[in-house]
Amino acid sequence: MFDFLFHSKRSAVKRFMSSRVNRSVLDQMRVGNRDVFRSAYCEVVWMVPCDDNARSLEFDKVYPAVTRDICPTGLSLILNEPLATKKVVVGIDSESGRTFFRCVPEHCTELGHGFYQIGLYLEEIIEVDPTDLDVAEKSVEQAAGEMATA
């Protein structure tokens, strides 16, 4: 019934991700190789735990993850445990700030030694309250401090 709203959300996601892909793969493009769909992309992103509908976001439990590759409709990352929910929210930094996406896990591939490659399909950009961002910042700083002492 409201397909136009869905397509509008998908267009916003594709615009953001396409610009990110274009910037990250510009140096990889060669003459005759302009149809690169997926590209290596290594960046730290924020993973926001949430319920299966991504309605209840737990910003006090945000943790960092590292991406593996990127395309206009999604990205993959490496985690040390499989995702346990049907939805996830990912925050990606850009020049204009941090953008949050509601995502659907497409696959979870065990790599061995306790690591998993997670493929995420980015559904839509979501708005986040600034007070939640402050809570998330503190959570990430605390996680970084714990990693540094480990």
matplotlib code that plots the C-alpha trace (Angstrom):
import matplotlib.pyplot as plt

x = [0.0, 2.8, 5.4, 6.5, 7.7, 9.7, 11.3, 12.1, 13.9, 15.8, 16.8, 18.3, 20.3, 21.5, 22.6, 24.6, 26.2, 26.9, 28.8, 30.8, 31.5, 32.5, 34.9, 36.4, 36.9, 38.0, 41.6, 40.6, 38.9, 40.8, 39.9, 37.4, 36.7, 33.9, 31.3, 32.8, 29.8, 31.5, 34.7, 37.0, 36.2, 37.8, 36.3, 35.2, 31.4, 29.1, 26.8, 23.7, 22.0, 18.3, 15.2, 14.1, 12.2, 15.0, 12.5, 14.1, 17.8, 20.3, 22.7, 24.3, 25.6, 27.0, 30.2, 32.6, 33.0, 35.2, 33.8, 35.1, 33.5, 30.8, 28.3, 25.4, 22.9, 24.9, 28.1, 29.8, 31.8, 33.7, 32.5, 33.6, 30.1, 27.1, 24.2, 21.4, 18.7, 16.7, 17.6, 20.6, 21.4, 24.8, 26.3, 28.7, 30.8, 30.9, 31.9, 28.4, 28.4, 27.2, 24.5, 22.5, 21.0, 18.4, 19.8, 18.7, 21.4, 21.7, 24.2, 26.4, 29.4, 31.7, 35.3, 36.9, 38.7, 35.6, 35.1, 32.1, 31.5, 28.1, 26.5, 24.0, 21.3, 20.8, 17.0, 16.8, 18.4, 17.0, 17.1, 18.8, 18.1, 21.3, 21.0, 21.2, 24.3, 25.9, 25.1, 26.6, 29.8, 30.3, 29.7, 32.2, 34.8, 34.4, 34.7, 37.9, 39.4, 38.6, 40.2, 43.3, 43.9, 43.3]
y = [0.0, 2.5, 1.1, 4.7, 5.2, 2.0, 3.0, 6.5, 5.0, 2.6, 5.5, 7.4, 4.3, 3.7, 7.3, 7.2, 3.8, 4.6, 7.7, 5.7, 3.0, 5.5, 7.2, 3.9, 2.2, 5.2, 4.1, 0.5, 1.3, 0.7, 1.3, -1.4, -2.2, 0.3, -2.3, -3.1, -4.0, -4.9, -3.5, -4.1, -1.6, -1.5, 0.9, 0.8, 1.0, 1.1, -1.9, -1.1, -4.0, -4.0, -6.3, -8.3, -5.3, -2.8, -0.7, -0.8, 0.3, -0.3, 2.6, 1.7, -1.6, -0.2, -1.9, -1.3, -3.7, -3.7, -3.8, -6.2, -5.0, -2.6, -2.2, 0.1, -2.1, -3.4, -4.3, -7.2, -7.2, -9.6, -10.4, -12.8, -14.1, -14.6, -12.1, -13.3, -11.0, -10.6, -6.9, -4.8, -1.1, 0.0, 3.5, 4.7, 7.9, 10.4, 14.0, 15.1, 13.0, 9.6, 7.9, 5.0, 2.2, -0.4, -3.7, -7.2, -9.9, -11.7, -14.4, -15.4, -17.4, -19.1, -18.3, -20.4, -19.7, -18.0, -15.4, -14.9, -12.9, -11.2, -9.8, -7.0, -5.6, -2.0, -1.3, 2.4, 5.3, 6.0, 9.1, 8.9, 11.2, 13.2, 12.1, 8.5, 9.4, 10.7, 7.4, 5.5, 7.6, 6.8, 3.1, 3.0, 4.9, 2.4, -0.5, 1.0, 1.5, -2.2, -3.3, -1.2, -2.8, -6.3]
z = [0.0, 0.9, -1.5, -2.4, 1.2, 1.1, -2.2, -0.9, 2.0, -0.2, -2.5, 0.4, 1.5, -2.1, -2.5, 0.7, 0.0, -3.7, -2.7, -0.2, -2.7, -5.4, -3.0, -1.7, -5.0, -7.1, -7.0, -7.8, -11.1, -14.3, -17.9, -18.8, -15.1, -14.5, -13.4, -10.0, -7.8, -4.5, -3.2, -0.3, 2.4, 5.8, 8.3, 11.9, 12.3, 15.3, 16.0, 18.0, 19.6, 19.2, 19.2, 16.1, 14.7, 15.4, 17.3, 20.8, 20.4, 23.2, 22.8, 26.2, 24.6, 21.3, 20.2, 17.3, 14.3, 11.3, 7.8, 5.1, 1.9, 0.6, -2.2, -2.9, -1.1, 1.9, 3.5, 5.2, 8.4, 10.6, 14.1, 16.8, 17.3, 15.0, 15.1, 17.3, 16.0, 12.7, 12.5, 13.4, 13.4, 12.1, 12.4, 9.7, 10.1, 7.2, 6.7, 7.7, 10.9, 11.8, 9.8, 11.2, 9.1, 9.9, 8.4, 7.8, 8.1, 4.7, 5.7, 8.6, 7.4, 9.9, 9.1, 11.8, 15.0, 16.4, 13.6, 11.4, 8.2, 8.4, 5.2, 5.9, 3.6, 4.5, 4.5, 5.5, 7.2, 10.7, 12.8, 16.2, 19.2, 20.2, 23.8, 22.5, 20.6, 23.8, 25.5, 22.5, 22.6, 26.2, 25.6, 22.7, 24.7, 27.6, 25.1, 23.6, 27.1, 28.0, 24.7, 25.3, 28.8, 27.4]

ax = plt.figure().add_subplot(projection="3d")
ax.plot(x, y, z, "-o")
ax.set_aspect("equal")
plt.show()
